Amino acid sequence: MRGFITVGAALAGALIGIALGPSSARAEGPGAVALSRFEPTPAGDPLFGVPSPFIGGHLVPRGLALFDHAEDPLTLGGGASPERAIVGSQSLLHVGGSLSLWDRLLVSASLPLALAQSGDGAAAAAGAGAPEAPSSPALGDLRLGVRVRLLGDDGDPFQLGTSASLHLPTGSSDAYVGDGAVRVTPQLLLGGRIARVVWSVAAGAVMRSSESPSTLAYGGGAGVLLWDERLQLGPEVLAETMLQGGSLSLTARERVEVERTTSAELLLGARFRPFRPSRPLAGLVVGAAAGPGIGDAIGTPSFRAMGTVAWAPPAPPAGAAADAGASADPDMDGIPGARDACPYAHGPASADAKRNGCPVEDEDEDGVADQDDLCPHAAAGSGGGDPSRRGCPEPAQGEQGPAAGGAGR
């Protein structure tokens, strides 16, 4: 345990040192701000934007693709000044992956891509005559993350963890998707599962090496597991508070003064596993969430909607001991992962190494596996005891021949 705490503290300290150290990549030029405040959690986490201490096994890869659309994330003016929709809408595609290690450590990466944006554009608002906000695809800032669970195990009511994320300035600084400088986010993570309710709370700081103000980021949420735990429904709240006032560079000639303020977003989300835990594709997860923004701080949308497709093998049943034996048997079917042909799908033992531990497919539910069923789509039947009609309906009186009259392959 002390070793993991030491590793987590060292990694977080290294990332913070990078962020606070001197940076030659200053946020300059038009649109030098990563506008979106939403950061998707790694695949496998219970919530969309609030990270948890979840790790989920050893050497388990997960991945996701998440589409995120925000309305009015950057509108300036009002009062004596006319309102300007600098960015009236922004659509991003986030692609990410993660790998769990020793059921205590999670490493992850995520990269956003701006697919479409619309609005007047900062230069147009400044009177320079530029017609619109960027409309062509633009790469965002790459996020690298590390997470360590310090207390508790997956499935416990209370778990404690810490994480740090490093954003590298890979994004375009003139398309509202990149800060043009390094930023780092250390966080404290709380979470767990109580009966059929999963919950997460997170708090940390977004520290920027650019001239943009740093912020305190925090949030929380919960989800209720329904329908054999294949469906999850629940709300979450994400918020940011500026640690100091300052200004943001929208163009080379225009900077916008910003006051110390708090903004938030409310999301109601749903996640669904189309396949049961016994199926080979049990790791497939689809989800959607939507909700309003609260406050008028830069980057806070009036409304946000998202959809995701992820691969995240299901966790062991609640209450299962997270010991060495469970780690060696990810799907808890009694067959060690090294000999299990389907290590993340529950299935019976088989003499065939290619089928050992894999789910048994039986479409017509007659007790004969599809690969051994001579009539896999026919009504259930014993075939009259004839091995050449295994899995086929019993022949009608006087009927001869293997599978005569049956719906064969």
C-alpha positions in Angstrom: 0.0 0.0 0.0 2.8 2.5 0.9 4.4 1.7 -2.4 1.3 2.7 -4.4 0.9 5.9 -2.3 4.5 6.8 -3.0 4.2 6.1 -6.7 1.0 8.1 -7.0 2.5 11.1 -5.1 5.6 11.0 -7.2 3.7 11.0 -10.5 1.4 13.7 -9.4 4.3 15.8 -8.2 6.1 15.4 -11.5 3.1 16.5 -13.5 2.6 19.5 -11.2 6.2 20.5 -11.6 6.0 20.4 -15.4 2.9 22.6 -15.3 4.4 25.2 -12.9 7.8 25.3 -14.5 8.8 27.7 -17.3 7.0 27.2 -20.6 8.0 28.5 -23.9 4.6 27.7 -25.4 2.5 30.7 -24.2 -1.1 31.1 -25.0 -0.9 33.6 -27.8 -2.8 34.3 -31.0 -6.5 34.0 -31.9 -8.6 31.7 -29.9 -5.8 30.7 -27.5 -8.1 28.9 -25.1 -9.4 25.4 -24.7 -13.0 26.3 -24.6 -14.7 23.1 -23.5 -14.9 22.5 -19.7 -16.0 18.9 -20.2 -13.4 16.2 -19.8 -14.7 12.6 -20.3 -13.8 10.0 -17.7 -11.9 6.9 -18.8 -13.9 4.0 -20.1 -15.3 1.9 -17.2 -16.0 4.8 -14.8 -19.6 5.0 -13.7 -20.1 8.6 -14.6 -19.5 10.7 -17.8 -17.6 13.7 -16.4 -16.9 12.9 -12.7 -13.9 10.5 -12.3 -13.9 7.8 -9.6 -11.3 5.6 -7.9 -12.3 2.7 -10.2 -9.5 0.6 -11.5 -11.0 -2.8 -12.5 -8.4 -5.6 -12.5 -4.9 -6.2 -13.9 -3.9 -5.7 -17.6 -7.5 -4.9 -18.6 -7.7 -2.6 -21.6 -10.6 -0.3 -22.1 -11.5 2.4 -24.7 -14.2 4.8 -25.7 -15.4 7.2 -28.4 -17.6 10.1 -27.1 -19.3 12.8 -29.2 -20.0 16.0 -27.3 -22.0 19.0 -28.6 -22.2 22.3 -26.7 -24.5 25.3 -27.5 -23.3 28.9 -26.9 -20.0 28.0 -25.1 -18.6 31.5 -25.8 -21.0 34.5 -25.9 -19.8 37.9 -24.9 -21.5 41.3 -24.4 -24.8 42.2 -23.0 -25.9 45.3 -21.2 -24.5 48.4 -23.0 -22.6 46.2 -25.5 -24.3 44.0 -28.1 -24.2 40.3 -27.5 -21.6 38.5 -29.6 -21.8 34.7 -30.2 -18.0 34.2 -30.6 -18.6 30.4 -30.7 -22.3 29.6 -31.0 -21.8 25.8 -31.1 -19.0 23.4 -30.7 -19.0 19.6 -31.5 -16.1 17.5 -30.3 -15.1 13.8 -30.7 -13.1 12.4 -27.8 -11.2 9.2 -28.4 -9.6 7.6 -25.3 -8.1 4.4 -23.9 -6.9 3.1 -20.5 -5.1 0.2 -19.0 -5.6 -1.1 -15.4 -2.6 -2.5 -13.5 -2.5 -4.6 -10.3 -6.1 -3.5 -9.5 -4.5 -0.3 -8.0 -3.2 1.7 -10.9 -4.8 3.1 -14.1 -3.0 4.8 -16.9 -5.1 6.6 -19.6 -5.0 8.9 -22.6 -7.7 11.0 -24.3 -7.6 13.2 -27.4 -10.4 15.6 -28.5 -11.1 16.5 -32.1 -13.3 19.5 -33.0 -15.5 18.2 -35.8 -17.6 21.4 -36.2 -17.9 24.9 -34.8 -20.0 27.9 -35.6 -20.3 31.5 -34.6 -19.2 35.0 -35.4 -15.5 34.5 -34.5 -13.4 36.6 -32.2 -11.7 38.5 -35.0 -15.1 39.4 -36.5 -16.3 40.6 -33.1 -13.2 42.8 -32.9 -13.9 44.4 -36.2 -11.2 42.7 -38.2 -13.6 41.3 -40.8 -13.0 37.6 -40.3 -16.3 36.0 -41.2 -16.8 33.0 -38.8 -15.4 30.9 -36.1 -13.3 28.0 -37.2 -15.4 25.4 -39.1 -12.9 22.9 -40.2 -11.8 19.9 -38.0 -9.1 20.8 -35.5 -7.0 18.7 -33.1 -7.3 19.4 -29.3 -4.9 19.0 -26.5 -3.8 15.5 -25.7 -4.6 14.4 -22.1 -2.4 11.8 -20.3 -3.6 10.5 -16.9 -2.6 8.3 -14.0 -4.8 7.2 -11.2 -4.0 5.3 -8.0 -6.6 3.8 -5.6 -5.3 4.2 -2.1 -8.2 2.6 0.0 -10.9 0.1 -0.8 -11.5 -2.4 -3.6 -13.8 -2.3 -6.6 -17.4 -2.8 -5.4 -16.7 -1.5 -1.9 -19.1 1.2 -0.5 -16.2 3.6 0.1 -13.0 4.0 -2.0 -10.3 6.7 -2.0 -8.0 7.5 -4.8 -5.9 10.2 -6.3 -5.1 11.2 -9.9 -3.2 13.6 -12.1 -3.8 14.6 -15.7 -1.3 16.3 -18.0 -2.6 18.2 -21.0 0.0 18.7 -23.7 -0.3 21.6 -26.2 -1.1 19.5 -29.2 -4.2 21.5 -30.1 -4.7 24.3 -32.5 -4.5 27.7 -30.7 -6.7 29.4 -33.2 -9.6 27.0 -33.0 -10.7 27.2 -29.4 -9.5 23.7 -28.6 -6.0 24.3 -27.3 -4.5 26.4 -24.6 -1.2 26.7 -26.4 0.6 25.7 -23.2 0.8 22.8 -20.7 -1.8 22.4 -18.0 -2.2 19.8 -15.2 -5.1 18.7 -13.1 -4.3 16.9 -9.8 -7.5 15.5 -8.1 -8.7 13.7 -5.0 -11.3 11.0 -5.8 -14.0 9.4 -3.7 -16.5 6.8 -4.8 -18.0 3.4 -4.3 -21.1 1.2 -4.5 -23.9 0.9 -2.0 -26.4 -1.8 -3.0 -27.5 -0.8 -6.5 -26.2 2.7 -6.3 -22.7 3.8 -7.6 -21.4 7.2 -6.6 -18.4 9.4 -7.2 -17.1 12.8 -5.9 -13.9 14.5 -7.2 -12.1 17.8 -6.5 -8.9 19.2 -7.9 -7.3 22.2 -9.6 -6.7 23.0 -13.2 -3.3 24.7 -13.2 -2.2 26.5 -16.4 1.2 27.6 -17.4 -0.4 30.1 -19.8 -1.7 33.5 -18.9 -5.2 32.1 -18.5 -6.6 31.9 -15.0 -6.3 28.6 -13.1 -9.5 27.1 -11.7 -10.7 24.8 -9.0 -12.7 21.9 -10.6 -15.1 19.7 -8.6 -18.2 17.6 -9.1 -20.3 14.6 -7.9 -22.9 12.3 -9.1 -24.6 8.9 -8.7 -26.2 6.2 -10.7 -28.8 3.5 -10.1 -28.2 0.1 -11.6 -31.3 -1.5 -13.1 -32.3 -4.5 -15.2 -29.7 -7.0 -14.0 -27.3 -4.1 -13.7 -27.2 -3.7 -17.4 -28.8 -0.2 -17.3 -27.6 2.7 -15.2 -29.4 6.0 -14.8 -28.4 9.0 -12.8 -27.4 12.7 -12.5 -24.1 14.4 -12.1 -22.9 18.0 -11.5 -19.6 19.5 -12.8 -18.4 22.9 -11.6 -15.4 25.2 -11.8 -14.4 28.2 -9.8 -11.7 30.6 -10.9 -8.8 30.9 -8.4 -8.1 34.5 -9.5 -9.4 37.0 -12.0 -7.5 37.6 -15.2 -7.9 37.8 -19.0 -8.2 35.4 -21.9 -6.7 36.0 -25.3 -9.3 35.6 -28.1 -7.2 37.3 -30.8 -3.7 38.7 -31.1 -5.4 42.2 -30.6 -8.2 41.4 -28.3 -8.1 40.1 -24.7 -11.2 39.6 -22.6 -11.2 40.5 -18.9 -12.8 37.8 -16.8 -13.9 38.0 -13.1 -13.5 35.4 -10.5 -16.7 33.4 -10.8 -18.2 29.9 -10.6 -19.9 28.0 -13.4 -21.5 24.5 -13.5 -23.2 22.0 -15.7 -25.9 19.5 -14.8 -26.1 16.2 -16.7 -28.6 13.4 -16.6 -27.1 10.3 -18.1 -27.9 6.7 -19.1 -25.5 3.8 -19.8 -26.6 0.5 -21.2 -24.9 -2.9 -21.8 -26.7 -4.5 -24.8 -25.3 -7.9 -24.1 -25.6 -10.0 -20.9 -22.4 -10.8 -18.9 -22.3 -14.3 -20.3 -22.0 -13.1 -23.9 -18.7 -12.5 -25.7 -19.5 -8.8 -26.3 -20.5 -8.2 -22.7 -17.9 -5.4 -22.6 -19.8 -3.2 -25.1 -21.4 -0.1 -23.4 -23.5 2.6 -25.1 -24.6 5.8 -23.3 -26.0 9.3 -23.6 -26.3 12.3 -21.4 -27.6 15.9 -21.6 -28.2 18.9 -19.5 -28.0 22.7 -19.1 -25.1 24.9 -18.1 -25.4 27.1 -15.0 -23.7 30.5 -15.1 -22.3 32.6 -17.9 -18.5 32.0 -17.5 -16.5 31.5 -20.7 -16.8 27.8 -21.7 -20.1 27.2 -20.0 -22.7 26.1 -22.6 -26.4 26.9 -22.4 -26.9 23.2 -23.1 -24.7 20.1 -23.7 -25.5 16.7 -25.1 -23.3 13.7 -25.7 -23.3 10.1 -26.8 -20.7 7.4 -26.3 -19.7 3.9 -27.4 -17.2 2.2 -25.1 -15.5 -1.2 -24.5 -15.3 -1.9 -20.8 -15.4 -5.5 -19.6 -17.9 -5.8 -16.7 -16.6 -5.9 -13.2 -16.9 -9.1 -11.1 -20.1 -9.5 -9.1 -20.6 -7.2 -6.2 -19.1 -8.6 -3.0 -16.6 -10.9 -4.8 -13.3 -10.9 -3.0 -10.7 -9.0 -4.8 -7.9 -11.3 -4.0 -5.2 -13.0 -6.1 -7.5 -15.7 -7.2 -10.1 -13.3 -8.5 -7.5 -11.3 -10.3 -6.4 -14.5 -12.1 -10.0 -15.2 -13.1 -11.5 -11.9 -14.4 -14.9 -13.3 -15.4 -15.3 -15.4 -12.1 -16.2 -18.6 -14.0 -13.7 -20.8 -12.1 -11.3 -21.1 -15.0 -8.0 -19.2 -14.6 -7.5 -16.4 -17.2 -4.4 -18.0 -18.6 -6.5 -21.1 -19.7 -9.7 -19.2 -20.4 -10.4 -18.6 -24.1 -12.9 -15.9 -23.1 -11.4 -14.4 -20.0 -14.0 -11.6 -19.7 -17.1 -13.6 -20.5 -18.5 -16.3 -18.1 -18.7 -19.8 -19.5 -18.3 -23.5 -18.6 -15.2 -25.6 -18.9 -14.6 -27.5 -22.1 -12.1 -30.0 -23.4 -11.7 -27.9 -26.5 -9.1 -25.2 -25.6 -10.7 -22.8 -28.1 -14.1 -23.1 -26.2 -12.8 -23.4 -22.7 -14.5 -20.8 -20.5 -16.6 -19.3 -23.3 -20.3 -18.8 -23.2 -22.5 -21.5 -24.7 -24.6 -20.2 -27.6 -27.9 -22.0 -27.9 -30.2 -20.0 -30.1 -33.2 -22.4 -30.1 -32.7 -23.1 -26.3 -32.9 -26.9 -26.7 -29.9 -27.6 -24.5 -27.6 -28.3 -27.4 -24.9 -25.8 -28.1 -25.2 -24.2 -31.5 -21.8 -25.6 -32.7 -23.1 -29.1 -32.0 -26.7 -28.5 -33.0 -27.6 -29.9 -36.5 -30.8 -27.8 -36.4 -29.7 -24.6 -34.5 -32.7 -22.6 -35.7 -35.4 -25.3 -35.3 -37.8 -25.7 -32.4 -36.3 -27.5 -29.4 -36.2 -31.3 -29.7 -34.3 -34.4 -28.9 -34.1 -35.7 -32.5 -35.7 -38.9 -31.4 -32.4 -40.1 -30.0 -30.8 -40.3 -33.4 -27.2 -38.8 -33.2 -27.5 -37.7 -36.8 -30.5 -35.5 -35.7 -28.9 -34.0 -32.6 -30.7 -30.8 -31.6 -33.4 -31.4 -34.3 -37.2 -31.8 -33.7 -38.4 -35.4 -33.4 -39.3 -36.7 -36.8 -42.9 -37.1 -37.8 -44.2 -40.7 -37.8 -42.7 -42.5 -40.8 -40.2 -39.7 -41.6 -36.7 -40.9 -42.5 -33.3 -39.4 -43.0 -31.1 -37.1 -41.0 -32.8 -33.7 -40.3 -35.6 -34.5 -42.8 -38.2 -31.7 -42.5 -36.1 -29.9 -40.0 -34.8 -26.3 -40.3 -31.1 -27.1 -40.7 -28.3 -24.8 -41.1 
